[in-house]
């Protein structure tokens, strides 16, 4: 009876902990993103795609006409319109995280703006580099928490459903369209700087989500696979898995060893394999994350 009660309670506790962690990551990521926009991109008229970029263009367009509408307010208005359109076409598939991300980012952009210094105002290259990195870190944390802030994500999903292109291609097209609008308003030079910011942001987002490549995976094919596996297990202290394989030229069946080691253990693995079988064939590649025994804890 007690075991059954624990099995029912534990998943709920895990889900609550995961939900708290997700919203914490989203909040921190949104604050970092908003600070990056306010410090580097918006004041320097750099448009890094998305709703924030389009809002930046509109902000300066209206300012030229004597009207001042905060960027965050325009972001929220655009996102709400997109959300209504998305719900009408696809139903209520956008949950609390999306709404929270939309509202929180808009509020954070306007809330932090009065207290955020305008940095790299005389060097657009520095503004692009640092703006892309900072906003990329922030959005990476948001995506790591399985959240989003609306914008081009919603547009891309709607367009992808009505074309032969994928969501990623549609997002690229949407960001390119915003960059074109920025070129018409701010000129081609600033628009091109903004496009560089999009690329940097994307790479940093990938890095935050996938992590630094600190582990290596090795595939080893040898006639002495048993001896190599034994050495990996007992001398290197790492696990190894035997995979059935067959040479397509020779037709011979051989066992291929699969193992994961840290970067500092790579030279030891090479020396170990060479000592057992100098003619062994070994493939080594990067992995971004290893979860489980001997590596990072496999959390939820």
N, C-alpha and C positions, 0 to 999 in steps of 0.2 A: 504493500500500500504506500509506504513512504517513498519507495523507488519510483512508483508511478507519479506521485505528486511532484517529486523533484524533476522528473522528465518533462512535466508540463510547465513547471515554473521556470526552469532554466532557460528554455528558448525565449520566453517573454522577457526575462532579464537581459539576455543577449541582444534582443531586438531593441530594447529601450536604450541600452548602452550604445549600440550602433547608431541609433537615431540621434542621440545626444552628440556623439562624435561627428556625425555627418553635418549637423547644423553648426557645430563649433567650427569645423573646417570651412564650411561655406561662409560663415560670418567673417572669419579671419581672412579668407581669400577675397571676399568682396571688399573689405576695408583696404587691403593691399592694392587691389585693382583700382579702386576709386582714387587712392592716393597717387598711384602712377599716372592715371588720367589727368588729375588736377595739377600734378607737379611737372609733368613732361609733355604730354600729348596735347591736351586742350589748349593751354596758353600759347603753345608754339604752332598752333594750327596744323597739327599733324593728325591725319585721319587714318586710323588703323582698322578700317572696315567696320562693319556691324552697325548696330543702332547708335552706339556711342559716337562713331565717326560721322554718321549722318546728322546726329544732333549737334555735333560740333560745327558742321557746315551751316546748319540752320541758325545756330546761335550767332555766328558772325554775320550772316546774311541779315537777320533781324536787327542786329546791333547797328549795322550800316544804315538802317531805316529809322533808327532812334528808339527801337524797342529792345528791352532786355528780358529775355525769358531764360531762366536757368537751364543748363544742359540736362540736369537730372530730371526736371519736370518734363522736358521734351522726350527724354528716353522713356520715362514711365508712360507718357501718352501714346507713343508709338508702340511700345510693348503691349499695352492693353488692347490697342486696336488689333495687333497681330494675334493676340490671344483669343479675342472674340472671333476673328476670322477662322482661326485654327479649330476652335471648338465647334463652330458651325459646320465645318467640313469633315472633321475627324472625330467629333465627340469629345467628351471630357477625359482626355488622356493625359492632360498636363496637371500634375498634382501640386501639392502644397509646396514642394521644393522649388518648382518653377516660379510660382507666384511669389514666394519669399525671395528668390533670387532677383526677380524683376524689380520688386519694390525696394528691397534692401540696397541694391546697387544704385538705384536712382537717388534714394535718400542719402546714401553715403557720399555720392559725388557732390551733391549740393551742400551737404552738411560739413564736409571736410574742406571745401573750396576756400572759405574765408581764412582758414588756418594753415593752408598749404602754400609754401613758397614756390614761386615759378622758377624752376631750375633749368639750366642750360639754355637760357633764352637767346643767347647769341651764337649758339652752336647746334644747328639742327641735327647733325650726326650724333652728337652725344645724347641729345634728347631722344632720338630714335632708338639708340642702343639701350639706354637705361629705361626708357619708357616701355620698350618691347619686353625687356627682361622682367621688370617689376610687374607689369600687367600680366605677363605670361605666368609668373609665379602665382599670382592671385587667382587667375582663372584655372590654373592647374589644380590648385587646392579645391576650387569649386567642383571641378569635374571629378576629382579624386573622391569627393563626397557624394558622387552620383547625382549632382545637381547641375543646374544651368541658369543662365540669366536671360533666357529668351532670345529675342533679336533674330539674327540670321539663322539660328538653329531652327526656329519655327518656319521661317520662309523656305529654307532648304528642304525641310520635310514635306511641306505642302507642294513645292515644285517637283520634288523627286517622285511623288505619287502620280504625277501627271506627265511624266517624261520618261525617257530611257536612261536617264543619268542618275547616279547615286547621290546620296545626301552630301558626301564630301565634295563632289564636283559642283553641286548646287550652292554649297556654302562658299566655295571659291568664286563662283560666278557672282554671287550676291556681294561679296567683299570687293570684287573687281568693279562692280557697278558703283559702289559707294566711292571707290578710289577715283573713278571717272568723274563723278559729281564734284569731288574735292578738287580735281584738276581744273574744272571749269570755274570754280570759285577762287581757289588760292594759287592757281598756276601749276604747271607740270612738275616743277622742281619739288615743291612741298608734297605733291601727290605721290611722287616717286619715293620720297623719304617715308611717307606713310605706308607704302607698299612694303618697304624693307621692314618696318615695324611689325607688319602682319606676319612676315616670314619668321622674324625673331620670336615673336610671341608664340607662334605655333610650335617652334622647336623647344622653347622653354616649357610649354604646356606638356609636350611629350616627355620631357625630362622629369618633370615633377610627377607625372602619372606613372611612368615606368621605372623611375629611379636611375641612379648611376650604375653603369655596368661595372660591377665589382666581382662578379663570378664568371667562371668560364665553364663551358660544357665541352667534353671531349668524347669523340667516337673513335674507338680503337679496333682495328681489324688485324688479327694475328693468328698464326698457327698455335701460339702458346697463350691463348686467351685465359685459360685456367690459372696459369702462373702469374700473369699480369693482374688478373682480378684479385688473386690472393695477396699480391704485394700491395695493391691499392687499399685493400681492406685492413691489412695488418701493419704495413709500414707507413702508409700515408694516413691511415685512420679515416678514410672516406668510404662511402658506400659505392657499390657498382652493380649494374644490371646487365644481364646477358640478353642480347637481342638476336633472334634468328636471322641470318642473312645468307644470300647466295650470290656468288660472283657470276655476272651475266656472260662474261667471256669464257671463264673456265667451267662454269656450271657447278662448281664445288660449293657445298654448304659449309658455312663457317659461323662461329659465334662472334658477334660484335659487342664490345663492351661500351656501355654508356655510363659516364660518371660526371659529376659536377664538383669543381674545386674552386677555392678562392684564388684570386689573382696571385697572391704570394706563394701559393702551393703549385703554381703551374710549372715552374722550372723543375721542381722535385718530381712531378708527374712525368715530365719528358725524360728526365734522367732514369727514372724507374722503368719506364717502358723500353728505353734504349738498352738498358742493362739486361733485360729479359729477352728482347727480340729487336735487334738493330734494324731489321727489315719490316717492322710493323708499320702499318698505314694508319695515320692518326689525323683526325680533323678536329680543330679547335675553333670555337666561336664564342662570341659574347652572349651573355644572357643578362637581362635587366633586373631580374628578381628571382630569388630562390627561396621558397617557403617550405618549412618542415624541419625534420631532425637534422641538426648540424648547421642550420642556417637560420634565417629569420623565422620567428614564430608565426605559424599559420593562423593569423587572426581573422575576424570577420570584417 
